[in-house]
Structures are given as structure tokens and as C-alpha cells.
Amino acid sequence: MKEKKTNLLQVLARRALLVALDGAIVAFSFYFALLLRADGAVEASWWPHNRALLYANLPWIVAVYLLSFLAGRLYTILWKYAGERDLIRLAGMIAVPTGIVYLVNRCFIHGVLFNSANAMAAVLIFLFIGGSRLAWRLFLNHPLGERLRGNTSKDPNRPVMIVGAGEAGAWAINVCKTNTGYGHVIVAVDDDPNKLGQTIHGVPVRGTLEEIPDLCTRYNIHTIIVAIPTLKGNRLNHVIDLCVSTHCAVQMLSDPQLVGAGTPQQGAFRELNTADFLSREEVTLDTEKISGYLTGKTVLVTGGGGSIGSELCRQVMRFKPAKLLIFDIYENCAYELLMELQQKYGRDVPVTVLVGSIRDKARLDEVFETYHPTVVFHAAAHKHVPLMEISPAEAVKNNVFGTKNLLTSASEHGVERLVQLSTDKAVNPTSVMGCTKRLCEMLIQTFAGNTDMKCVAVRFGNVLGSHGSVIPLFEAQIKKGGPVTLTDANIERYFMTIPEAAQLVLQAGALAESGSIYVLDMGEPVKIMDLAKQLIRFYGYEPGVNMDIKIVGLRPGEKLYEELMMDEEQDKMRRTVHNKIFVAPPRNIDLGEFYQQLQELAVAAEHNDDSVVEQLAKMVPTFTPTRENLKL
């Protein structure tokens, strides 16, 4: 308590000294401005009169300026970390009393030289007060100043705020003190009322999380580090939104498990990523079950060079397969993935890149006969909704008959289990792509019921960060200066990250109730408008102020709201042993009728015309083609 009182007295004494100094600066500035206006002609007959007039009015003039400085909280600014916005703030504090002096002089005093001297005095006050503070800042950062302060290490001019005053917050502060490259922590925030007013490693806890924007302004924060590992879901989204609104750099703990395990020299904190914009916790893996069917096995990933396929390959490699086969028609991405895996696991990593298309049954047979994979993850597909509206025949050839080729070849060559990647767009589809994915689910269930191979499908929502997904599109638009285009102000989507999607696929392969469709519990859908605003603020802009959002209308085949389950699945859907995954049991499909319709679809797909969409609608009764579908 005594130490706290001493610190308070020191702060008050420092501020009193600054107030006195500023009063002297104001008085001197007005005298010097009057002298400049008179061109130094102090012997002139009118000089004594104007000087006497100035002396008579200086007390209230100085008082008005000091009151403006106090009201504008000039003495709370840490000038060691001051920047452009602090100088603008100072200019505003000077402008107000300058206007008051002008009005009083014009209405009551009628000083001959006061108007011009008043304007010059304002400029001088800004230069002297701002210059004195910045000179002090330069002195403090000079080695001589640091020695006088007893601080021999130069702190970077990057004031940091720590969000969280718990164990993780204390660890983050210690990391910053140990590694000055992270910046200089000057304040922390926490919602625990017992921590407010306390200090952690010398850093004061000044407010709650809701006060982050105000404290960032008061302390001129450059970087915010969020150090509360328990923040999840909507609460984390809200805190990130608060941080991003300040236009400060925002970082998170790179690995919460590092907390309490020492202070790493680098990599303690990371930038925000797409996972931080999710409204729920990410899926965790049951590694024991996954190891049981992957370790020591030959694994084939179709579309292995794509966004989700490549992440599947990375995740599979964690479980030490005997061989990983990356099968893709586009060799560039597959080659880059191979180089990445070789760099991580060594040049002799058991990975082979195979170029080929799932449309080519002979090539698939060749792959299965040569390498004998026992596990297949099927991620190869045409997925872009608007493009498939224009080319429905190609969507059918690749997604439907390519999947049928893969299932046939896999079942003929002794594959133990096959996992098909599906989408929420397969539920009550309004697009060609969604309808073809629904047919893939039906193919999975027919092969599950008629072969020894375990076949399952995994249905999930939009994948953040994948090729063609909304966040990379928004980011590109923001970097070009906007506008950010949105199809509809009310559009909503379920979201997951690329690693999360890959984990769900691996976990579904471990559960492997043949013929089942697995669905991730993805929490509440996210409004794309909210996501766009978050990203705009993250890049330092303000929606509707210096970055426009333009509504362009729904694209062909696009829904306002996505669904994860069909009506007939709702009652039968049950939670698996993995609490984040639901499963829909197999449905009865008339095999003869279904394969007859597939033959008719193959004939229709020989031409890219209305007959393709009409046949899709016949096979999937819940498919509602949009008008654009029929204008090919």
C-alpha cells in the first residue's frame, strides 16, 4: 500500500510539473507571437499598449489551454510510444482554446494584434509542446537516457497489450520481457474483478475485455496478444472483433501447451488465422482408432493435390503409413506437396505421386494392381457451384461416373475401406454440383450394401481457406482496395477449417459403419456479412467508411441457407462415440432402378444440354434446379 501511494504521488508530481511547463509554453508562445507580429519593433508607440493588454489576459488564456489539455487527457499519453494520432489529438486540444481566444478577443477585447498573434501562438504551442514530448522520447531511447533510467536494454517502440491476466497471460508477459523483439508490454486486461488494479510481472491490469478499444487508444497500443486459451466460440469471435476494431496487430498463443513450459525464443505467438473466425471449438482426433487402420497401410488419396486432399495427406503421414499414394490430374500441386513432405520427413519418405483421372477406369485399375492400397480417401471432384451450372455434363462425368469408376475398381482389388468427401450442398440440392454429390452418396450406399468394402461418406460445410472459398476471395478484394462483393446480405454458411475437414474424414474412416453418412456438428451457421466485416477490420479498414461492401445477387445454383441433413434423416440421425460427429444410417435404394437411371444419365451427359439437368432431377427428387440451370 505504501509503495502504491508513493507511485501515485510520483505520478501526480510528474503531471503537475508538466502542467506548469505547458502553462509556461502557452504564455511564452503568446508573447513571442506578439513580438513576431510586431516585427520586433518594441520601441513603437503601440507596443506598450498591446503588451499590457496581453499581460492582462494571459492568466485566463493559459487557464483555458490547460483546461483543454486536461479534458483531452494530454497527460495520460505515453509519449515514449507516441505516434501520428497523438499529434493529431494534440492539435485538436490546441484548436479548441484557440477558437475561444479568438471569439473573446473579437467580441470583448478588440485587441489590434490578437487575431494574427493568436494564430501564430497556436502554431508555436503545437511545436513547443509536441517537440518537447518527442525530444523527451528521443532522450529516453538514447543510451544515456536508458542508463539514467537504469535500463540498459533498448525496448522496441511497440507497446503491447496482453489480453488475459491468468497463467497464460503471465507467461506471455514473461516471453515479451525475455524476447524484446515481441515488443514492450505496458498493460493487460482481464474480466476477473479480483485482478483489476493488480500487476503481473510489473504490468498493470487496467480494465476488462470490453475496454480493449478504449485502452488501446489511451496507451497507444501497437500489438495485442490474446493469451486466454479457454476463449472459444462466440466469445472468442467477440474478443477478436474488439481487437480487430482497434486496427492494432493481433496475435494469439501459437501453442497453448507451451504455457508454463519455459519461454521460447521464437514462435511463441502467431497471427490470426481462419480457425479463429469459427464459432465453435475445432474437432479433436481419436488417434488410437485412426492409427489402427492407417499405420503400416498403403493409403490412396484421390485429388491429393487439392486443398482438402493435400491436408489429408499431411494428416495421414502423422500416422506412419507404409505408403502414401497421391493421385491427381493436376501435377503441379501434387508435386509441391511431395516436395513439402520430403522436406519434413526426408528424401526417402514413402510417398508416390500418380498422375491420372478418376474418369479413366483403366488408369485406376493399373494403380490398384500395382500398389494394392487398402484405404482410399476420395477427394477428387469438380466443386465450384456456378461453373458446374454452365457445364453440368462435365460435373456428371467427373463427380458421378468418376466416383463409380473408383468404387468399382477399389471393390475389385480388395480395398478395405473407402471414404467419400461430400458436402452440405448435397442436401435438398439447388445446384448441379450438389446434386452430383448426392448421387455420390447414393453410390457409396449401394456399394456398401453389395460389396465387402466399408464405404462411408463425410458431409461437411464450406471449408475456410480452400481454393475458391470466400475468405481468400475477400482478402484479394480488400488488398485491391475493394469493394468486397457479397451475393446477399442475409446469406449464411456452415464453416470449418481445412485441418478440421481432414480430421473429420480420418475420424469417419475409423468409425466406418459401412453405408453411413457422417456429419460434423458445426455449431451455428455464420453470416457471411459478419465474416466480411471482420476481415475488413482485420486489414485495418472500416466497413462502409473506407471499404465498401457491394451486394451482387445470388449466383446460379446458390442457396441463402445450407442444410446438413435431409428431412428423412432428421429422426434417424444419432451422435457417434465421437461427440462432434453425427451419423445417418444407410437408406434403402432400389438397385435395379438406380442403375437404369445411371445409364440414362450417362447417355444424357454425352451432350451438355437441358437433358442432363432433367435426368438429375428425376434421380434426386429433392433437387430443385434454378432457372439458370435450364439455360445452358
MIROGU-89072 format. One record per residue (C-alpha): x, y, z. Coordinates in steps of 0.1 Angstrom, whole numbers, plus 5000, padded with zeros to 4 digits. Layout:
BEGIN
XYZ
...
// end
This chain:
BEGIN
500050005000
502850245009
504550164976
501350224957
500850564975
504450664966
503950574930
500750784929
502551084944
505251044918
502651044890
500951344904
504151534908
505151454873
501851574859
501951894880
505451964866
504151904830
501152134836
503452414849
505752364819
502852374794
501452694811
504852854806
504952734770
501552894763
502553224780
505853244761
504253144728
501753434730
504453684740
506753554712
503853554687
503053914695
506754004692
506853834658
503754024647
505354354656
508454254637
510454324669
509554694669
509354714707
510255084705
507055164686
504455374704
501755104702
503854824717
503454904754
499654914750
499354574733
501954414756
499954544786
496754404770
498454064766
499754054802
496254144815
494653854796
497353584798
496053434830
492653334816
494253244783
496753004799
493952864821
491752784790
494552604773
495452394804
491752304809
491652184773
494851974778
493351824810
489951754793
491751604763
493851374786
497051504773
498851394805
497851034801
499650994768
502850784770
505051004747
507750734746
505350544723
503650844707
502750844670
500851034644
497451004660
498851164693
500051464674
496551494657
495051464692
497351744705
496351964675
492651924685
493352024721
495052344709
492452424683
489652454709
491152724732
492552904701
488952944689
487853054723
490553324725
489653444690
485953484699
486653664732
489153894716
486753974687
483654034710
485154194741
488854294740
489254424704
493054384705
494654514673
497154234671
495453954689
493953774659
497153724640
499153674672
496653414683
497053214651
500853224654
500753144691
498752824683
501452704659
504152784684
502352594712
501952294690
505652304680
506952364716
504652114734
504851844707
508551904702
509351884740
507551554743
509251404712
512551534724
511951354757
511151044738
514351064719
516251114751
514650814768
515650594738
519150724738
521750514757
522350794781
518650814789
518450444794
521450444818
519750724838
516650514840
518650204850
517550024818
520549924797
518449734771
516649934744
512949854743
511449844707
508950124703
506049884700
503749904730
501949574736
498649484753
498149134768
494549004768
494348784799
495848814833
495948444841
498748184839
498948224801
498948604803
501748594828
503648354806
503148584776
504448884795
507448694806
508148594770
507948954758
510349064786
512748784777
512548844740
512249224733
511549164697
507949094706
507549444719
507249614753
504149514773
502649814791
499149704800
496949394805
493149334806
491049074822
487349024832
488248894866
487349184890
489949054915
492749114890
491849474881
494349714895
496949444902
500249394884
501749094867
505549094863
505249474867
502549514841
499249674854
495849524847
493849824837
490449714825
488149444812
488049284777
485249524767
487549814774
490149694749
489449964722
489550254748
492750124764
494450084730
493750454723
494850564758
498050374758
498750394720
498950014717
500649874686
500149504692
497549304711
498348944722
495348734731
496548494759
493448324772
493447964758
489947894772
488348154749
486347964724
483448004700
481348314701
483248474729
486548434711
484848584680
483648884700
487148944715
488848914681
486249164668
487149414696
490849374689
490549404651
488449714655
491449894671
493449844639
496349714660
498249404651
496549104667
498348784677
497448464695
499348204715
500947974689
500547674711
498747694745
500647374756
503847584758
502447784787
504447714818
507047524799
509647794796
509948094773
510648004737
513048224718
510748244688
507348124676
505548194709
502848394691
501148374657
499048594635
495248544634
494248264610
490948134596
490347904625
490048204648
486948314629
485047994637
482047994661
483047674679
485947454691
487747254664
487346874662
489946674680
491146334669
490845984685
494445904674
494345544687
491545434664
492945624634
496345464639
494745124639
493645154602
496345384588
499745284604
501645044582
499045054554
499045174518
496845474516
495545634483
494245994483
492446104451
492646474444
495546464468
497046794455
493846994463
493147204494
491546934514
493346644497
496746784505
495846844541
494546484543
497946364530
499746574557
497446424584
497846074571
501646104573
501446164611
500245804614
503245654596
501645464566
503745214548
502945404515
501045724506
499745754471
498846104459
496546064428
495746384409
495146504374
496946844381
500646754387
501847104399
500147104433
500846734438
504546794431
504647084455
503146864482
505646594476
508546844480
506946964513
506646614526
510246524516
511446834533
509646744565
510146364566
513346324544
514046234508
513145874514
509645954525
507245674514
505145894491
504445854454
502746094432
500545934405
499146154377
495746044364
492046104363
489245914381
487345924347
489945684334
488945334347
491945164331
494345404349
492645334382
492944964377
496545004369
497145194401
495344944423
497044644406
500544804411
500244944446
497444744463
496145034486
493944914515
492445264524
491145514499
490145874506
488246014477
488646394474
488746444436
485746634423
484546944404
483247164433
482647514421
478847574420
478547844393
480947674369
479047344371
475847524363
477347604330
478947264324
476547004340
477746724317
481346764330
480146764366
478346434359
481246274341
483746364368
481846354401
479246084394
480945844369
484445914382
483345814417
481645504402
484845414384
486845444417
484345244437
484244964411
488044944408
488544964446
486044684453
487544464426
491044504441
490444424478
490344774493
489244754529
487645094533
486845394512
485845744525
484045984501
484146354507
480646504504
479146844511
476147004527
475147114492
474046754486
471146814510
468046934491
470347054463
469647354442
472847324421
474247074397
477347024418
475246954449
473046704430
476046514417
477446494452
474046354464
474346084437
477946004450
476445944485
473845714469
476745524451
478545484484
475545334499
474945094470
478544964471
478444934509
475444714507
476744494479
480444454484
482844364513
484344714512
483544954540
482145264522
481245584540
480645954531
481646254551
479346564547
480646904558
480147274551
482347534535
486047494541
487847814551
490947884531
490347624504
490747714467
487847934457
486447974492
485148304504
488048424527
490748424500
488348604477
487548864503
491248904511
492148964475
489449224471
490449404503
494149414492
493049574459
491149844477
487649694474
484749674471
484149344489
481449164469
478648974487
475948774470
473248854496
473249044529
471448754546
473448464532
474648214559
477047924557
478447654579
482247674581
485247464591
488947484586
491047274562
492747084590
489347024607
487846884575
490846644571
490446534607
486746464603
487546254572
490146054591
487846004621
485045894599
487345634584
488045504619
484245474627
483445324593
479945194597
479545094561
476945284541
476745564567
476945944561
478846124588
478046494596
480146734616
478546924644
479547274631
477647484656
475647774643
475947904607
477948214601
476548524584
478848604555
478248974561
479648944596
482648754583
483349014556
483149294582
485649114605
488149064577
487849424566
488549544601
491349294604
493049464575
492749804591
489649934573
486150024584
483249874565
481150134547
483650414556
486850334536
485949994523
482649924506
480649604507
478749554474
475649314472
475749154437
472948894440
472948514444
474848314418
473248034398
472547734420
473347914452
471247894484
470748154511
470947894537
472647554537
471347234554
473346954569
470646684570
467646584548
464246564564
464146184564
467546184581
466546414610
464846144631
467345874625
470446094629
472445994660
475646104677
478645874674
481145794701
482946104689
480846384703
481346614674
480246374647
476746254638
475845964616
472845894593
472245524588
472145374552
469045424532
467245164511
467945224474
466345024446
469444904429
467944804396
466145134391
469145334403
471545174378
469045204350
468845584358
472645594358
472745464323
470245724312
472345994329
475445874310
473545904277
472346254287
475846364297
477046304261
475746644254
475846954276
472147044274
468947054294
468546674294
471446644319
469646864344
466346694337
467746354344
469446474376
466046604388
464546264380
467146074401
467146314430
463546424438
464746684463
466846864436
465347194427
467047334396
467247714394
466047874362
469647934351
470247564352
467947524322
469647794301
472847614291
// end
